[in-house]
Amino acid sequence: MSRYFLVLDAGTGSIRSIIFDLLGNQISIAQYEWDHIAEAGVAGSMGFDYMRGWALAKRCIRESIAKAQISPSEISAISASSMREGIVVYDGEKRELWGVANVDGRSGAEVSYLRRSYPTLEAESYAISGQTFALSAVPRLLWLKNHRPHLYEKACYFTMISDWLLFKLSGELASEPSNGGTAGAFSLKDRHWDRAEFERCGLKDLFVPIRESGDILGHVSVKASEETGLRSETLVVMGGGDVQIGTAGLGACALGDAVVFGGSFWQQVVNIPSDAILSDAMLLRVNPHVVRGMSQAEGITFFTGLVMRWFRNSFGCGKSYAELEAMAKGVPLGSYGITPIFSDRMNYGEWIHASPSFIGLGLDESKYNVASMFRALEENACIVSAINLENIKAFSGVSPTSITFASGASNGVLWSQILADVTGLEVRVPVVKEATALGVAMACGIGAGVYKSFEEAGKEIVKIERVYEPNLANHELYGEMKEKWVKVYAKQMELVKEGIVEPMWKAPGVQ
């Protein structure tokens, strides 16, 4: 009897296999870190090692089954999610030729060329796809055409990395909207490829069929069965991009639902209609949701979790995040005026961040210390999130009434309350905070006929652990801090633009 789902989750830093039962309970997990390839002489490159990646995926699959102490015949379906924007290119025999991870930044010259040669193309493409050139497939494939012509000549298809995993399992090439849409050249309204962008840029048709999340792609192939131990009767089901399918894993399937993912990067996501008119300002990203007929407006805060890890490792004297947060509880709202400068609010069309710094430190060690700096970082993450959410509301007209807060940061009790106070919205923390894998398990359930939709699965599976109500007096004070932060950040950006200091990060093609 089939009683389990197997999920593959290919993140920026690791690949993991998780087994769930039909009610969404995690049974076992196997995980391995992986590194991406910096090519010699190629600035900003971060290639995707699909050979080692598949070896690790196979190991994860076998180990997760062994840890669960189940028979492979009890697994009814398998699906996958991955980092968005990462792509794999194939030849006519469906052999991998080339791949890049999501943070690959080699195509700066191609972005500059596109903006110079087609000055209206980016805005026109954004109005259809919700994507800019910053992380889309077009400049990366142009780089391949310009710098590896022998590979480009052989290229016949491209997919996202989650699609690649399902291809390795089934032998079938396809993509789905939530991840495929992050490649650009995609219509949010029609939920299908928009080939015109490739044609205008001189790229050939490399598109694979589009299937929706939860659709059955096929079955585990004989070859994959031999390599992984999975049964060839096991269904292979379309998955999704990590953030989009993660919001479904949190039950955020209705218009206006809002989620903040507090991971290495923070994403602020609000469900909007798929036919929403996109702003010419290109401040925000818009992606297809895994829920059909719906899109998501997204703000991204760069390196938030990575900054916290750096701070803990450099200044925390061996203390855990929980211990540092307990210290920060004694610091008053506003952290004595300390203003962290790390990620800017999102500006998708001109994505660049100031040089990392703390502004407003003093020499009174009773105030300016590890505890106050830690609290300042938590407050700052919430302030930038609030600005992104306000920008989403301004362009979409959609006003969330609450936020579901997930991923590692939502373990912080103080951080969760600060998010409620800064945004002025109720904050709900779910029992299962690592929602991406759970969303993929829901997709397995849809493919296997256990659930009719993500909406139904969410109502059955998702449970809320804690709820935080905003303190409105604190909300007013944080509003003043927001205004100060915007002014300070603008001054710090002037130093970057003058070439005095280096930015924390900038998108390819940004001068």
C-alpha positions as CSV (number, residue, x, y, z in Angstrom):
1,M,0.0,0.0,0.0
2,S,1.3,3.5,-0.9
3,R,1.5,5.6,2.2
4,Y,4.4,8.1,1.6
5,F,5.6,10.9,-0.6
6,L,9.3,11.6,-1.4
7,V,10.4,15.2,-1.9
8,L,13.6,16.5,-3.3
9,D,14.6,20.1,-2.4
10,A,17.6,21.6,-4.3
11,G,18.6,24.7,-2.5
12,T,21.4,27.1,-3.1
13,G,23.6,25.4,-0.5
14,S,22.4,21.8,-0.3
15,I,20.3,19.0,-1.8
16,R,17.9,17.0,0.5
17,S,15.4,14.2,0.3
18,I,12.5,14.2,2.7
19,I,9.8,11.6,3.2
20,F,6.3,12.6,4.3
21,D,3.3,10.5,5.2
22,L,-0.1,11.3,3.6
23,L,-1.0,13.8,6.4
24,G,2.2,15.9,5.9
25,N,4.2,14.5,8.8
26,Q,7.9,14.4,8.1
27,I,9.2,10.8,8.5
28,S,12.9,11.1,7.5
29,I,15.4,13.4,5.9
30,A,18.8,13.1,4.2
31,Q,20.8,16.2,3.2
32,Y,24.2,17.0,1.7
33,E,25.8,20.4,1.1
34,W,27.0,21.2,-2.4
35,D,29.1,23.9,-4.0
36,H,28.7,25.7,-7.3
37,I,31.4,26.1,-9.8
38,A,33.3,29.3,-10.3
39,E,34.8,29.0,-13.8
40,A,38.4,30.1,-14.2
41,G,38.5,33.5,-15.8
42,V,34.8,34.1,-15.8
43,A,34.0,36.8,-13.3
44,G,30.8,36.3,-11.2
45,S,30.3,32.7,-12.5
46,M,28.6,30.1,-10.4
47,G,27.9,27.1,-12.5
48,F,25.7,24.2,-11.6
49,D,27.5,20.8,-11.3
50,Y,24.7,18.5,-12.5
51,M,26.9,15.4,-12.4
52,R,27.8,15.7,-8.8
53,G,24.3,17.1,-8.0
54,W,22.7,13.9,-9.4
55,A,25.1,11.7,-7.4
56,L,24.2,13.5,-4.2
57,A,20.5,13.4,-5.0
58,K,20.7,9.6,-5.5
59,R,22.5,9.3,-2.2
60,C,19.9,11.4,-0.5
61,I,17.0,9.3,-1.9
62,R,18.5,6.0,-0.8
63,E,19.4,7.3,2.7
64,S,16.0,8.9,3.4
65,I,14.3,5.6,2.5
66,A,16.6,3.7,4.7
67,K,16.1,6.1,7.6
68,A,12.4,5.9,7.3
69,Q,12.6,2.1,7.4
70,I,10.0,1.7,4.7
71,S,9.9,-0.2,1.4
72,P,10.2,1.9,-1.8
73,S,6.9,0.3,-2.9
74,E,5.2,2.3,-0.2
75,I,6.2,5.6,-1.9
76,S,3.3,6.7,-4.1
77,A,4.8,9.8,-5.7
78,I,7.9,11.9,-5.9
79,S,8.4,15.6,-6.7
80,A,10.9,18.4,-6.4
81,S,11.5,22.0,-5.7
82,S,14.7,24.1,-6.2
83,M,16.3,27.4,-6.0
84,R,14.7,29.6,-8.6
85,E,16.5,31.1,-11.7
86,G,19.0,28.2,-11.9
87,I,18.9,26.6,-15.3
88,V,20.2,23.5,-17.1
89,V,20.7,23.3,-20.9
90,Y,20.3,20.1,-22.9
91,D,21.2,18.9,-26.4
92,G,18.8,17.1,-28.8
93,E,19.4,13.8,-27.1
94,K,18.4,15.3,-23.7
95,R,22.0,15.2,-22.4
96,E,23.1,18.0,-20.1
97,L,25.4,20.6,-21.7
98,W,25.7,23.4,-19.3
99,G,24.1,24.8,-16.1
100,V,24.2,27.7,-13.8
101,A,23.0,28.3,-10.2
102,N,20.6,31.0,-9.2
103,V,23.2,33.5,-8.1
104,D,25.3,33.2,-11.2
105,G,26.4,36.8,-12.2
106,R,28.5,36.3,-15.3
107,S,26.2,38.0,-17.7
108,G,26.8,41.7,-16.8
109,A,28.0,42.5,-20.3
110,E,25.0,40.9,-21.9
111,V,22.6,42.8,-19.7
112,S,24.4,46.0,-20.7
113,Y,24.2,45.1,-24.3
114,L,20.4,44.3,-24.1
115,R,19.6,47.6,-22.4
116,R,21.7,49.5,-24.9
117,S,20.5,47.7,-28.0
118,Y,16.8,47.3,-27.0
119,P,16.1,50.2,-24.6
120,T,12.4,49.4,-24.1
121,L,12.7,45.6,-24.1
122,E,13.2,45.1,-20.3
123,A,10.2,47.2,-19.4
124,E,8.1,45.5,-22.1
125,S,9.1,42.1,-20.9
126,Y,8.5,43.0,-17.3
127,A,5.0,44.0,-18.1
128,I,4.3,40.4,-19.4
129,S,6.6,38.3,-17.2
130,G,7.2,40.3,-14.0
131,Q,10.9,39.6,-14.4
132,T,13.9,41.9,-15.3
133,F,17.2,41.0,-16.8
134,A,18.8,40.7,-13.4
135,L,18.4,37.0,-12.9
136,S,16.5,35.8,-16.0
137,A,17.6,33.2,-18.5
138,V,18.0,35.6,-21.5
139,P,21.3,37.2,-20.7
140,R,22.8,34.0,-19.4
141,L,21.9,32.2,-22.6
142,L,23.3,35.1,-24.6
143,W,26.5,34.6,-22.6
144,L,26.5,30.9,-23.6
145,K,26.0,31.9,-27.3
146,N,28.8,34.5,-27.2
147,H,31.3,32.6,-25.1
148,R,30.6,28.9,-25.6
149,P,29.3,28.8,-29.1
150,H,30.1,25.1,-29.5
151,L,27.7,24.3,-26.7
152,Y,25.1,26.8,-27.8
153,E,25.0,25.2,-31.3
154,K,24.1,21.9,-29.7
155,A,21.5,23.3,-27.3
156,C,17.9,22.3,-27.9
157,Y,16.2,22.7,-24.5
158,F,16.5,24.4,-21.1
159,T,14.7,23.8,-17.8
160,M,15.0,24.9,-14.3
161,I,16.8,22.8,-11.7
162,S,13.7,21.4,-10.1
163,D,12.6,20.3,-13.6
164,W,16.0,18.8,-14.1
165,L,15.6,16.6,-11.1
166,L,12.3,15.3,-12.3
167,F,13.8,14.7,-15.7
168,K,16.5,12.6,-14.1
169,L,13.8,10.6,-12.4
170,S,11.4,10.2,-15.3
171,G,13.3,10.9,-18.6
172,E,10.7,13.6,-19.5
173,L,11.5,17.3,-20.0
174,A,8.9,19.8,-18.9
175,S,8.7,23.0,-16.8
176,E,6.0,24.5,-14.6
177,P,5.0,28.1,-14.1
178,S,6.2,28.9,-10.6
179,N,9.9,28.2,-11.4
180,G,9.8,28.4,-15.2
181,G,8.3,31.9,-14.9
182,T,11.4,33.2,-13.0
183,A,13.4,32.6,-16.2
184,G,11.6,35.4,-17.9
185,A,10.1,35.0,-21.4
186,F,6.9,33.9,-19.7
187,S,3.3,35.2,-19.6
188,L,1.9,35.7,-16.1
189,K,-1.6,35.9,-17.6
190,D,-1.5,32.9,-19.8
191,R,0.9,30.8,-17.6
192,H,2.9,29.8,-20.7
193,W,6.1,30.7,-22.5
194,D,6.3,34.1,-24.3
195,R,8.7,33.3,-27.1
196,A,8.9,36.9,-28.4
197,E,11.6,37.9,-25.9
198,F,14.0,35.1,-27.2
199,E,13.3,36.0,-30.8
200,R,14.0,39.7,-30.3
201,C,17.3,38.9,-28.5
202,G,18.5,36.5,-31.2
203,L,18.1,33.4,-29.2
204,K,16.7,30.2,-30.6
205,D,13.6,28.3,-29.3
206,L,14.8,26.2,-26.3
207,F,11.4,25.8,-24.6
208,V,10.0,22.6,-23.1
209,P,6.3,21.9,-22.5
210,I,4.6,23.7,-19.5
211,R,2.7,21.5,-17.0
212,E,1.2,22.8,-13.8
213,S,2.4,21.9,-10.3
214,G,0.7,18.7,-9.2
215,D,0.4,17.4,-12.7
216,I,1.8,13.9,-13.3
217,L,4.9,14.1,-15.5
218,G,5.4,10.3,-15.7
219,H,6.8,7.4,-13.7
220,V,10.2,6.7,-12.4
221,S,12.2,5.3,-15.3
222,V,13.9,1.9,-15.3
223,K,17.3,3.6,-15.3
224,A,16.4,5.9,-12.4
225,S,14.9,2.9,-10.5
226,E,18.2,1.1,-10.7
227,E,20.1,4.2,-9.6
228,T,17.9,5.2,-6.7
229,G,16.1,2.1,-5.5
230,L,12.7,3.7,-6.2
231,R,10.1,1.5,-7.9
232,S,9.3,2.2,-11.5
233,E,5.6,2.4,-10.6
234,T,6.2,5.5,-8.5
235,L,4.6,8.7,-9.9
236,V,6.8,11.6,-10.8
237,V,4.8,14.8,-10.2
238,M,5.6,18.4,-11.2
239,G,6.8,20.5,-8.3
240,G,7.8,24.2,-8.2
241,G,10.1,27.0,-7.3
242,D,11.0,27.1,-3.6
243,V,9.2,30.3,-2.6
244,Q,6.0,29.8,-4.6
245,I,5.5,26.2,-3.5
246,G,6.6,27.1,0.0
247,T,3.7,29.6,0.3
248,A,1.3,26.8,-0.6
249,G,3.0,24.7,2.1
250,L,2.0,27.4,4.5
251,G,-1.6,27.3,3.3
252,A,-1.3,30.8,1.6
253,C,-3.5,30.0,-1.4
254,A,-6.1,32.8,-1.4
255,L,-5.9,36.3,-2.9
256,G,-4.3,38.7,-0.4
257,D,-2.5,36.1,1.6
258,A,0.9,37.3,2.7
259,V,4.0,35.4,3.7
260,V,7.4,36.5,5.0
261,F,10.1,33.8,4.6
262,G,12.9,34.5,7.0
263,G,15.8,32.5,5.6
264,S,19.2,33.3,4.1
265,F,17.4,35.8,2.0
266,W,14.0,37.2,3.2
267,Q,11.1,37.1,0.8
268,Q,7.9,39.1,1.3
269,V,5.2,37.6,-0.8
270,V,1.6,38.6,-1.4
271,N,-0.9,36.7,-3.6
272,I,-2.4,38.9,-6.4
273,P,-4.5,38.3,-9.5
274,S,-2.7,36.8,-12.5
275,D,-4.0,39.7,-14.7
276,A,-2.7,42.5,-12.4
277,I,-1.1,45.4,-14.4
278,L,2.5,45.7,-13.5
279,S,4.2,49.0,-12.6
280,D,6.6,50.6,-15.0
281,A,8.9,51.4,-12.0
282,M,9.9,47.7,-11.8
283,L,10.4,47.9,-8.1
284,L,9.1,44.4,-7.3
285,R,9.2,41.0,-8.8
286,V,6.0,39.2,-9.9
287,N,5.9,35.4,-10.3
288,P,3.3,32.8,-11.1
289,H,2.0,31.1,-8.0
290,V,1.7,27.3,-7.9
291,V,-2.1,27.9,-7.4
292,R,-3.6,28.2,-10.9
293,G,-4.9,31.6,-12.0
294,M,-2.9,33.5,-9.4
295,S,0.4,35.4,-9.2
296,Q,2.6,36.6,-6.4
297,A,4.2,40.0,-5.9
298,E,7.5,39.6,-4.2
299,G,10.0,41.8,-2.4
300,I,13.4,40.3,-1.6
301,T,15.7,41.4,1.2
302,F,19.3,40.3,0.5
303,F,21.5,38.2,2.8
304,T,19.4,38.8,6.0
305,G,20.0,35.3,7.4
306,L,23.6,35.3,6.2
307,V,24.2,38.7,7.9
308,M,22.8,37.2,11.2
309,R,25.1,34.2,10.9
310,W,28.1,36.5,10.2
311,F,27.2,38.6,13.3
312,R,26.7,35.5,15.5
313,N,30.0,33.9,14.3
314,S,32.0,37.1,14.5
315,F,30.6,38.8,17.7
316,G,28.4,36.2,19.5
317,C,31.2,34.6,21.5
318,G,29.8,31.1,20.9
319,K,26.2,32.0,21.8
320,S,23.2,30.6,19.9
321,Y,20.6,32.7,18.2
322,A,18.2,32.0,21.0
323,E,20.8,33.3,23.6
324,L,21.5,36.4,21.6
325,E,17.8,37.1,21.2
326,A,17.3,36.7,25.0
327,M,20.0,39.3,25.5
328,A,18.3,41.6,22.9
329,K,15.0,41.4,24.8
330,G,16.5,43.8,27.4
331,V,17.3,46.5,24.8
332,P,14.6,49.1,24.3
333,L,12.8,49.6,21.0
334,G,15.0,51.4,18.5
335,S,18.3,49.9,19.8
336,Y,19.6,53.3,21.0
337,G,19.5,54.6,17.4
338,I,21.7,52.0,15.8
339,T,20.9,51.9,12.1
340,P,22.2,48.8,10.2
341,I,23.0,49.2,6.5
342,F,22.9,45.9,4.6
343,S,20.0,45.1,2.2
344,D,18.2,47.9,0.5
345,R,14.4,47.7,-0.1
346,M,13.8,46.0,-3.4
347,N,14.4,47.9,-6.6
348,Y,14.2,45.1,-9.2
349,G,15.0,47.3,-12.2
350,E,18.2,48.8,-10.6
351,W,19.3,46.2,-8.0
352,I,22.2,47.4,-5.9
353,H,23.0,47.5,-2.2
354,A,25.1,49.9,-0.1
355,S,28.3,48.8,1.6
356,P,27.6,46.9,4.8
357,S,27.9,49.0,8.0
358,F,26.3,50.1,11.3
359,I,25.5,53.8,11.6
360,G,24.9,55.5,14.9
361,L,27.1,53.5,17.2
362,G,28.3,55.2,20.4
363,L,31.1,54.5,22.9
364,D,28.8,53.8,25.9
365,E,29.3,50.1,26.2
366,S,26.2,49.7,28.4
367,K,24.2,50.7,25.3
368,Y,26.3,49.9,22.3
369,N,27.1,46.3,22.5
370,V,26.3,42.8,21.1
371,A,22.8,42.8,22.4
372,S,21.7,46.2,21.0
373,M,23.4,45.5,17.6
374,F,21.6,42.1,17.4
375,R,18.2,43.7,18.2
376,A,19.0,46.5,15.6
377,L,19.6,43.8,13.0
378,E,16.2,42.1,13.8
379,E,14.4,45.5,13.7
380,N,16.1,46.4,10.4
381,A,15.1,43.1,8.7
382,C,11.5,43.9,9.7
383,I,11.7,47.5,8.5
384,V,12.9,46.5,5.1
385,S,10.2,43.8,4.9
386,A,7.6,46.4,5.8
387,I,8.7,48.8,3.1
388,N,8.6,46.0,0.5
389,L,5.1,45.0,1.7
390,E,4.0,48.7,1.4
391,N,5.3,48.8,-2.1
392,I,3.4,45.7,-3.0
393,K,0.2,47.2,-1.7
394,A,0.8,50.5,-3.6
395,F,1.2,48.8,-6.9
396,S,-1.3,45.9,-6.6
397,G,-4.0,47.4,-4.4
398,V,-4.0,44.2,-2.4
399,S,-3.9,44.8,1.4
400,P,-2.9,41.8,3.6
401,T,-4.6,41.6,7.0
402,S,-2.0,39.2,8.5
403,I,1.4,37.7,7.7
404,T,2.4,34.1,7.9
405,F,6.1,34.1,9.1
406,A,8.2,31.1,8.3
407,S,11.7,29.6,7.9
408,G,14.5,29.9,10.5
409,A,13.9,33.5,11.7
410,S,10.3,32.7,12.7
411,N,11.8,30.6,15.6
412,G,12.6,33.9,17.2
413,V,9.9,35.0,19.6
414,L,11.2,38.6,19.8
415,W,11.7,38.7,16.0
416,S,8.1,37.6,15.4
417,Q,6.8,40.3,17.7
418,I,9.0,43.0,16.1
419,L,7.6,42.0,12.7
420,A,4.1,42.4,14.0
421,D,4.9,45.8,15.5
422,V,6.8,47.2,12.5
423,T,4.1,46.1,9.9
424,G,1.1,46.7,12.1
425,L,-0.2,43.3,11.1
426,E,-1.0,40.1,12.9
427,V,1.9,37.6,12.5
428,R,1.1,33.9,12.4
429,V,3.9,31.3,12.9
430,P,3.1,27.8,11.6
431,V,4.0,24.5,13.3
432,V,5.9,23.5,10.2
433,K,8.2,26.4,9.4
434,E,10.3,24.8,6.6
435,A,7.3,25.0,4.3
436,T,9.0,24.4,0.9
437,A,9.3,20.6,1.3
438,L,5.7,20.4,2.7
439,G,4.4,22.3,-0.3
440,V,6.1,19.8,-2.6
441,A,4.5,17.0,-0.6
442,M,1.2,18.6,-1.3
443,A,2.0,18.5,-5.0
444,C,2.7,14.8,-4.6
445,G,-0.7,14.4,-2.9
446,I,-2.4,16.2,-5.8
447,G,-0.7,14.0,-8.4
448,A,-1.6,10.9,-6.4
449,G,-5.2,11.9,-6.0
450,V,-5.1,12.4,-2.2
451,Y,-5.9,16.1,-2.6
452,K,-7.8,18.0,-5.3
453,S,-5.8,21.2,-4.9
454,F,-3.2,23.1,-2.9
455,E,-6.1,24.9,-1.2
456,E,-7.6,21.6,0.0
457,A,-4.2,20.3,1.1
458,G,-3.5,23.5,3.0
459,K,-6.7,23.3,5.0
460,E,-6.0,19.7,5.9
461,I,-2.3,20.0,6.8
462,V,-1.3,23.5,7.9
463,K,-1.5,24.3,11.6
464,I,-0.6,27.5,13.4
465,E,1.7,27.4,16.4
466,R,1.8,31.0,17.7
467,V,0.0,34.3,16.9
468,Y,1.4,37.8,17.6
469,E,-0.7,40.9,17.6
470,P,0.9,44.3,16.8
471,N,1.5,46.9,19.5
472,L,0.1,50.0,17.8
473,A,2.2,52.4,19.9
474,N,5.3,50.6,18.9
475,H,4.1,50.6,15.3
476,E,4.0,54.4,15.3
477,L,7.6,54.6,16.6
478,Y,8.8,52.1,14.0
479,G,7.2,54.3,11.4
480,E,9.5,57.1,12.4
481,M,12.5,54.7,12.3
482,K,11.6,53.6,8.8
483,E,11.7,57.2,7.6
484,K,15.1,57.7,9.2
485,W,16.5,54.5,7.7
486,V,15.4,55.5,4.2
487,K,17.4,58.8,4.5
488,V,20.5,57.2,6.0
489,Y,20.5,54.4,3.4
490,A,20.3,57.0,0.6
491,K,23.4,58.7,1.9
492,Q,25.3,55.5,2.1
493,M,24.4,54.7,-1.5
494,E,26.0,57.9,-2.5
495,L,29.3,56.6,-1.4
496,V,28.8,53.5,-3.5
497,K,27.9,55.6,-6.6
498,E,30.9,57.8,-6.1
499,G,33.1,54.7,-6.1
500,I,34.4,55.3,-2.5
501,V,33.2,52.0,-1.2
502,E,32.1,48.7,-2.8
503,P,28.4,47.6,-2.8
504,M,27.3,44.6,-0.8
505,W,25.9,43.2,-4.1
506,K,24.7,44.5,-7.4
507,A,22.8,42.8,-10.3
508,P,24.6,42.1,-13.6
509,G,24.6,45.1,-15.8
510,V,24.2,47.7,-13.0
511,Q,26.8,50.4,-13.2
